[in-house]
Amino acid sequence: MTRIFKHLFTACAAWALVCPVVCQVAWAQPVSPDTFRPLLSAAHRSPSNVVRDPYRHPAETLAFFGIQAHHTVIEVLPGSSGYYLEILAPWLKDKGHYIAADRDDSLPQYIPDHLKLLQRLKDEARLYDQVQVTPFRADKHRIAPDGSADVVISFRNLHNWIERNELQASLRAFHRALKPGGVLGIVDHRGRTDQTQDAQITSGYVRQDVAVALIEQAGFQLVATSEVNANPKDTKDHPEGVWTLPPGYRLKDKDRSKYEAIGESDRFTLRFVKR
């Protein structure tokens, strides 16, 4: 091996060791919640979404995930309500890219909502003409080209994937889509630590320690947690599980004032990077 190639080989080997660190440092750049607060008062936001802001803390949550205006962001299952779609898609359209990884046709009960989302994007093209919609169901589809996404975010979906035994397959799809060092942001209903995960999965709650362990098994590393979406009023023992609370109110008017006073569920907010 010539001297030049020896130096080149040494340099490449050194970079291979350093690159994971560099990638993670790049994601450590702080983003202020003030970046997103002006977006919350946009006229196009649905009143039904705006009333959720005190419970969901969108500015703080998006800042915690480190989302920047030039990023390619995949939101998994935004649905037609489009809580984060309304905030992120118009903001990203000039410099970044918003991808909605929404339903495929394998679960018929969700097709009407998916079609409603597609119609909404068409009807509000001024805001959403740059949104790309890709099919999602576990790892049956590529939700974006491999290694192309800066951030993948999911809100209150983990419990469904665990219950359907689709979590690891879903995480494979996210891992494949993300760039090295890319961020996976997860928010879900935080379960009780005095019960097993199996005992409470039908209630919609997920133990935080179980969630972290399962996600790290799929090739991600937990780098930060946030209590921004915590709710200590949530006792997690409701008759219809998490759907007893707003905005679901599955008991309708029964004890409605009680559950309204509790508010939305206690939630963990987790930030992982792709290893």
N, C-alpha and C positions, 0 to 999 in steps of 0.2 A: 504494500500500500504506500503510495507516494505521500510525501509530507503534506501536500495540499489536501489530499483526501483524508489523511489522518486528522488534520485540523477541522475539516468539514464534518467528519464523523463525530468528533468530540463535541463540536458546537451543537449539532443536531441532538445528540444524546442529552446534553445539558438542557437544551430547550424543552425536550420531552419531559424532563423532570420539573422544570420551572413552570411550564404552561398551565397545569391545573391551578397553581397558586395565583398566577397572573390573571387567569380567567375569573377566579373567585374575587380577587381584589377589585377587578373592574366592576363587578356587581356590587361592591361595597360602597359605591358612591352614594351619598345620602340624597334623598329627594324629600322636599318639604311638603307637608299637607297643603300649604298655601298654593302650591302648584295647581291643585285640583279644586280648591274651594270656589273659585269663580265659575267653574263648570256646573256646579250644583244649582245655580240660579238661572240656568239657561231656560228660555221660554218653551223649548220643545219637550222638556221633561214631563212625564206623565204625573198628574197629581197623586195617583196611587203609589208611585215610586217615591215621590218627594216626601211623603209622610213616613216613609221607612227610614229616612236618613238618620234620625236620632238613635235608631237601633243598630244601623249597619255601618255608620261612621265611614262613608266611602272615601273621603279625602285622606283620612289617616290610614285606611287599609291599603289604598293604592300606593301611597307614599311608602308604607312599610314593605310592599313588594318591590319597590324601586323602579316602577314603570316610568319610562321616559318617552318624550314625544316622537323619537325616531325608532322606537322599538316595534318589532313584529310581535303582537300579542294575540294569543289564542285563548278565547274564553270557551270553556267546555259547557255546553248545554245552557246557553243564555235564555232560550225560550222566547216566546212572543212578548212577555212582560218586559224583557230587556233592561233590567235595572242598571247593570253596568254597561251594556251596549249603548244606552243613551248618553252616558258620560264619556266613554272611551272612544267610540267609533268616530264621532265628529272631530275629536281632538287629535286623533292619530292620522286622519285622512291625508294631511298635507305632507308630513315627513315620515310617518310610520305606516303600520298596516294592522288592521283588526280582522281577525278570522273568527267566525262563529262556527265552532265544531258542534253541530246540532244533530238532531235525530236522523237516523236512517229509517228505512221502512220496516224494520224487523219487529217493532213494538207498535201494533196498530192503534193502541189507545193514545199514543202521543202524536200521531200523524196530523190530526187537526190543528194542534198548537204549532207544529212545525210549519204547516202551510200558512198559518196566520203570521208567523215570523217572516216568511218569504214575501207575503203580500205587504206587510208593513215596510220592509226594505224597499219594495217597489214604489209604494205610495209616498214614502218620504225620501225619495232619491236624492234630494238636495243634501240630506244629512248622511245617507247610508249608501251612496252609489259606489263607494270604494270597498264596502264590506264584502269579504269572500266567505261563502258558506260551504263547509265541507261536512261529509257524513261522519257520524261517530256512533260506535257501539263496541265497547271493549277495544280489542285490537284488530277488528275486522277491516278497518280502513286506515289509510294514512291521512291524518287530519291536517297535515302540511308536509311539504318536502322535507326529507330527513335533514336534521341539523339546521333548520332555517329560522326557528322561533327563538326570540329572546326570553319570552315569558309565557307560561301556561298558567291560567288561573281557573279555579273551580270553587263554586260556592254552594254548600249544602247538598252535595251529591255523593259524598263518600259513603254514607250509610246505605244508599241504594246499591252501590257497587259491591259493598261487603255482603249485603243480604243476598244478592244475585250471584255471588261468587265470581264477580267480574273485576274485582279491584286490581289484581296483579296484571291482568290483560290490559286494563285501561291505563295503568301506569306505564306499561311497555309502549303504548302509543304516544304518551306524553314524552317519555324519555327519548324516543326515536325522533320526535319532531324538534326537540330543543337543541340549541347550540351547546357545545361544551361549556360548562359553567353557567348555563341558562337557569332561570328561576322557575320553580314550581310553587305557586301560591295556593294554599288550601285554607278554606274556612268551613267549619261544620259544627253541628250541635254537639256540645261536649257532654259525654256520658259520665255516669257515676263511677267512682273508683271502688265502691263497696259492692259492686255487682260485676259479674263477668260480661264480656262483650256479647256473648250469645244470649244472655238473659235480658238484654235491653235493646237488641238490634231492631226488633219490630216497633220499638217506640221512637225510632229515628235518631237515637243518641249514639255517639261513638266515643269510646274511651280515648283520651288524648295519647296515652302511652301506647295503646294498641295501634292507633293511626300512625304514629311516628315509626314504630317498629316495622309495620307493613310497608310503608313508603320507603324507608331506608333499605329494606330488602330488595327493592326494585331498582337500586342503583342511584338513589338520591342521598344527599347529606343534609340533615337539619342544621341550618345556620342561625336561625333566630325564631323566637316566639313573641307574640304580642297579646296583651290582655285588652286591646282596644274594643273587642266585641264581647267581652265578658259581661255576664249579667248574674250577680249573686242572688237576685230574687227568684231565679228559676230553680225550683225544688226538684224538677226532673222526675216527678211521680204522678203525672197527669193522666186522666182516664183514657184519653186518646193520644197519648204520647206527645211528641213535640207539636203535633198538629192541633192540639188543644189551644195552643197559644196563638196570638196574632202572627201573621195575617190570616192563618187558616181558620181559626175559630170553629173547629169541627163540631163542637157542642152547640153551635149557633148561639142562641140567646141565653142558654143555661150558664149561670155563673160568669157571664161575659165580663162584667165589671171587675171581677176578681182577676181574670186572665189578662184583661186590658191593663190592669195595674202592674202586673208582672212584666208585661212587654214581651218582646221576642226572646228566643231561647238564649241561654248561655252558650257562647261559641268560642272555640279555639281558633287562632289565626297563626298559621305556620308558614315559614319560608324555607324552602329547600333549594339546593343547587344540584344540577346534574353532575354526577361524578364521571 
